[in-house]
Amino acid sequence: MHLHEYQAKQLFSDYGVPVPDGRMAESVQDAVAAAKTLGGDRWMVKAQVHAGGRGKAGGVQLVDSIDAVEQNADRLLGAMLATKQTGEPGLPIHRLLIESTVGIERELYLSLLVDRASERIMVMASASGGMDIEEVAASDPAAILTEAVHPAVGLQAYQCRNLAFGLGLEGGQIKSFTRLLGGLYRLFEQEDASLVEINPLVVTSDGDLLALDAKLDIEDNALYRHANLNELRDITQEDEKERAASEHGLNYITLEGNIACMVNGAGLAMATMDLIKLHGGEPANFLDVGGGATAERVAEAFKLILSDKKVRAILVNIFGGIVRCDLIAEGIIKAVEEVGVDLPVIVRLEGTNVEQGKMLLANSGLSVITADGLTDAAQKVVGAVKGASQ
């Protein structure tokens, strides 16, 4: 689950990580009042959406008058912000963060994430802050500093000092950095985060460290332990179909193609999409109905698929291990009849009771095309789409 910047910074502050003075605003009047409360003569007006690249897309503005705060708030609130991460049409802006400005001497990068290869929390840092870290890693890999944290001992002071030295910090900044990174690590562990990122972490003109930006992702599977964090979820920033899928125990991700996939198992789903691409098609989604697929879940999956107007054909690929193929076939028949599917449906079944499942589909009277293997299924569904477009 993604958090907005203003939410992440509140958590940062709770764990002793210094952040700029700021106020969240949901209206133009709130934005003006926030700027007046903060005082000064310059402010940052920052659109709150779940995406990076906001500055390049016009979602972060430095202003030097109350009138400019008002104008930018009026322009941004209620608008859509499209960044390189969102694509078109972008994400809606319902909130702004109004912040005081600070004098900046240097910009650094700092993040914590789960490195699945080493099974460790990995701390990444770079002296090249304020830039896309992917670009830094590609152009100058040596600029990325890392420290892997052993779960039995936790983050060690020497690891903090190693990173601080590598970032060129001096004197009291090293102690401040150690304290800041320790707070981030405690946040990461105690709040079950999957990513914490500060880009940039700035050294101010006074020599202090400050988290100028904040990105925080919480592991969805741990939200049952954090009712307070679950309340921070902003469903307006989520794909409507993906949100509906989660409510029915389905794993769904919208893609750009026109061939819908319904598969049980994430690995099999990825292999299915690969084969569709191999044979000249484009997947419209990733959809894993899970090992315990039921007729009701299959019906809901069909409804999700049909809500995507780009879809021109459907490929159902089920391996009957935990669930029997005949039960899946019954679910497909029920779903097609209930939902009223008028697109080509290609079904590949394999595993327990596969012959009974195929017989049920053959005798259903529905225009369901069966396939004898995954390659055969991919060829048939791509052919169905090409035939329909001719």
Salt bridges, closest charged atoms under 4 A:
GLU5 OE2 - LYS9 NZ 2.72
GLU5 OE2 - LYS46 NZ 2.67
GLU5 OE1 - ARG54 NH2 2.88
GLU26 OE2 - ARG95 NE 3.32
GLU99 OE2 - LYS9 NZ 2.50
GLU99 OE1 - LYS46 NZ 3.48
ASP132 OD2 - LYS56 NZ 3.48
ASP132 OD2 - LYS84 NZ 2.45
GLU191 OE1 - HIS226 ND1 3.60
ASP192 OD1 - ARG225 NH2 2.98
ASP192 OD2 - HIS226 NE2 2.68
ASP213 OD1 - ARG54 NH2 3.27
ASP217 OD1 - HIS2 ND1 2.77
ASP234 OD2 - HIS4 NE2 2.75
ASP234 OD2 - ARG95 NH1 3.20
GLU238 OE2 - ARG233 NE 2.70
GLU282 OE2 - LYS277 NZ 3.11
GLU296 OE2 - LYS334 NZ 3.48
GLU300 OE1 - HIS248 NE2 3.45
GLU300 OE2 - LYS303 NZ 3.51
ASP308 OD1 - LYS310 NZ 3.06
ASP326 OD2 - ARG324 NH2 3.03
GLU338 OE2 - LYS303 NZ 3.48
ASP372 OD1 - LYS358 NZ 3.70
ASP376 OD2 - LYS380 NZ 3.26
